[in-house]
Amino acid sequence: MQAPRPTFEVDGAAIRKIRMSRGLPIADLARRTGITPSYLSRLETGGRRNMRPPKYTALREALGLPPDSPQLLAHSETDTE
């Protein structure tokens, strides 16, 4: 059996907040990342929470965030302790 592929669990509300603060319509962000507008919409609304590394990296770079930025990542319950 194959091991599951690595993914990043993202915070859709954070993606939307950062995108909007940059003045980017979802279609523009989609073009910059190579990710479809519907996929981005599902991320922002919580319909999808996991991204594979290449898409996550493209999204982070398109939003102008540094490689070590945790801003798009979902916070686990242990983060609040």
N, C-alpha and C positions, 0 to 999 in steps of 0.2 A: 504494500500500500504506500502511496506517495505521501510525503509530509505536506501539510497545508502550506500554501504560498504565503509569504509575509505580507501583512497589510498594516496600514495606519488607520486607527479609529479616529475619525475627525468630528469636530464640533460644527455642525451646520450653521448654527446661529452665528458663530465666530466668522465663518467664511462669508456669510451674508453681510455682517457688520463691516468687515474689512473691505469687501468688494464695494459696498455702498459708500464708505468713507473715501474711497479712491475715485468715486464718481464713475464706476464701470458698470454699464448695463451687462446683464448676464450673457447676452450674445457676443459682446466684445471680449469678455473674459473667456468665453468658449473658444473664440478664434485664436486668442493668444496662447491657450493651453492645448488645443487639439482635443478638448473634451467637449462632448455635445451639450447644448443648452439644457436638454432634458435631464442629463446625468447631473449637471451642476445644480439644477433645480431640486432634484431628489436629494442631493447632499444637503442643500440648505434647509430643506423642510424636514429632514430626518428620515426620509424614505430609504435612504442609503447612508451607511455610516462608515464603511470601510473602503479604503483606496489602496491600490497597489502602488509600490514605490515610484514607478515612472510617472504616473498621473499625479500623485501627491507632490512630487518634486516640481512638475510643470506648473501646478496650481500655486505652490508656495512661491516659485520664482516670478510668476505672472503678477502676483500680489505684492512683489517687492520685499518679501520677508527673507531674512538670512537663513542659511542652512540649519542653524541650531535653534531656530525659533520654535517654541512649542505652541504658538498662538492658535494654530488650526487644529491642534489635537484635543480630543475629548479628555476630560479630566476624570480619573478614576476616583472612587469614593475615598481611597486612602490619601489622595491629594488634599483633601479638606481637613485632615487631622492635624 
